[in-house]
Amino acid sequence: MLCQKNPTPANSPASEVLLNQPPKPLPAAATESLVDGQGSGKVFVPIPGLEGRYSASRCGSIWSHITNRQIKPYIDTRGYPTCSIQNGSVLLSKVSYHTLIALTFHGPRPDGFEVDHINRNRADPRAENLRYVSRSDNTQNSGRHENRGSIKPSRFKGVIWRGHRKNAIKPWTASLRFHSKRIYLKYFATEEEAARAYDAKVMELRGPGACTNESLGYFK
């Protein structure tokens, strides 16, 4: 199979409607995977609940059996590849690719979980880049969150400037959320020290695969 990465946890109301749609009667041919006729080598698998109408590939593409061609996505305002789906007489607009592909290759989304992009690239909906995680884990596996209310936003993830405190010799601190609880670390003289303390704490709590400032390349 030839998979190419797109060069470039959003569960929309339309996606929720899609996941609640009951399966429709299937044509015999719809239960089998197909290879498109465009020479890409992509294998498309029927999307559960949409068999006979739409299929998905592990490479992150959607095939329409209605038009007999691959759907060209558009990027929504949040940066996710999105399309419109015709489910019987109902037109579902703004359905995210990652919702359809995760449903096809990872099964139904568990209650309270969201679809996470492992490499943090929202425009990369390949099956191998998607997983179901809690909202806390989805938020943690993201890029830098700047303190928008701060006079001096940090260039590091999880680092906050508190220099407005009276006689603040150590103006930088760090915090993270774990199991729905906010954990605050001590104060530091530099934002680099705060960032490294954040990395150490998040790796202690979430393991070596946690999203850190080091893994994001923010110390370079």
Secondary structure by P-SEA (a helix, b strand, c coil): ccccccccccccaaaaaaaacccccccccccbbbbbcccccccccccccccccbbbcccbbbbbccccbbbbbbbcccccccccccccccccccccaaaaaaaaccccccccbbbbcccccccccccccbbbbcaaaaaaaccccccccccccccccccccccccccccccbbbbbbcccbbbbbbbbccaaaaaaaaaaaaaaaccccccccccccccc
